[in-house]
Amino acid sequence: MIVFAGPSLAAEDRTHFPGAEWRPPAEAGDLLRLLDRPSERIVLIDGYFDHRPAPRHKEILHLLAGGAEIWGAASIGALRAAEMAPFGMIGVGAIFRAYADGRIAADDEVALAHGPAEWRWRPLSVPLVDVRATLCRAVREKVVGAAEARAVRNAAASIHYAERMWEPVLELTQSSAAGWTGNAVLRPEAIAGLRAWLPSGAVSQKRLDALACLSAAAVPRPKGPRPEAVRTLFLDLLARESGVDLDRPRAPAPAGPPATPAAPRG
């Protein structure tokens, strides 16, 4: 399987999937360039969305129509899987389910700053989905109360994704609490306890979902029905920019169920 991954997985995580062909985080056109390999299993974990164009919905649809099996989880893979599930993309994990159920919606829930390939994509900030997962665990383990966790989550959500790290989040939570009157929900000792607990208690939901997706995608499964390909001016433009000739004859994908019309979009 071909896997687009970056900061969601540590280097040692990749050693558990020796058959994978590893690619860097995906940007627009990277999936379309796989059009000559329609029988491949593709796993989209990480991708760009800010300073580089993100993978496009139409290129995913075009590959699905050609017989590719595309999985998504953890980061932009979870977001695209939730959006493209009606067309056959397979999503895995808590983050995918949160997007699919509408409990989260913003792109920056999974966004973070990270280093280059030479740094093994080392995360330089904390994504909001990991903040949420960590605070849920902190409440379960009675490190903080539910109201205190909401205060920390709100502080984290107010910080730009590239600058969202635990210490600035906790400092902002404290400074906000200092200005409150009446019965503040944030006990000073709660922040101290959370700060001491984080090194061992923090949860990387993105990593957990990425590993779960890779494990699921490694198991062969019957081919599902293919959506109908929809060729548009924007897809043609992306193909030209990516050096892909959409009109060139290609080897047929392995036989599967007959094509079905694409599901309507609201």
Secondary structure, DSSP 8 states (H G I E B T S, - for coil): -EEE-STTS-HHHHTT-TT-EEE-SB-TTTTGGGTT-TTSEEEE--B--SSS----HHHHHHHHHTT-EEEE-TTHHHHHHHHHGGGT-EE-SHHHHHHHHTS---GGGS---B--GGGTT-B-S--HHHHHHHHHHHHHTTSS-HHHHHHHHHHHHTS-GGG--HHHHHHHHHHHHHT--SS-S--HHHHHHHHHHHHHH---HHHHHHHHHHHHHTS-------------HHHHHHHHHHT--TTS--------S---------
